[in-house]
Amino acid sequence: MTDKNIYSNLSQLGSSSSLPDAPENAIIEKVENPQKGTKYLVRFTCPEFTSMCPITGQPDFAKLVIDYVPGDFLVESKSLKLFLGSFRGHGAFHEDCTVSIALRLIKEIGPVWLRIGGYWYPRGGIPIDIFYQTGNPPADVWIPEQGVPVYTGR
């Protein structure tokens, strides 16, 4: 690690921050990867993700597991939390929410590899699980299973 302060550009960490009113208004902050050139996995688990059904306006709930192998940048976790929280009032189907999160992270931080598992709780008695990844995972990185079983009353 160098003497350069890679955290100086962060505006949300360490200050009061409100949830953005929509995902497209959320600011995803990034920091330089201090271990650039080393392949490793970062996992974020969001056990209480919420969004809204675009038709009924009723809340939907999911457990999200986001895995990525960083390239030049890391996502700052508070900004990720605020981004994910911005979906609370956002009307979209499960598939759109899950894939949109992945695509936004790819756009913002340019990971070497990313996958997301959206494990949605039942709607109409049917749980829906959504999976997305950017391609084959790097062969030289330990990538554990996401560990979320098939729905049995998670």
C-alpha positions, 0 to 999 in steps of 0.5 A: 500500500502506498502513502497516497490516501485512496479514501479522500474522494469518499463523500458518504462515509463518515457523514449522515446520508439519506437513502436516495429516492431511486436507484438511478439517483444513488451514488456508488462510490469506489476506492482504488484497490490497494491489492491491485494485481492480486486476485481475491473475492469480495462478498456482500450479503444483504439479507433484508433487501426490499423493493416494490411490486410495480403492479400492486405496490406491495413490498417484495423481500430478498436475500442478495449475495453479491460476489466480485473479484476486484479489478482497479476498484472496490465498491465502498460498502456504505454507498452500496448499502444506500444504493440497495436501500434506494430500491425500497420505493422502486417498482420493478420485478425481481429479475429487473432488480437483481440484474440492474444491481449487477449491471450498475456495479459492473459499470461503476467499478469494472470488476474482473468478475461478478455474480449476484444471487437474488433469493426472493421470498415467495410471491403468490406462493412461489419463490423466485431466484435470479442469478447473473454472472459476467462469465467464467470465474477466474480459475485461480480464485477461491469462490465458495458457493453462496450457501443459500438453500432452495426455499424451504421457509428461509 
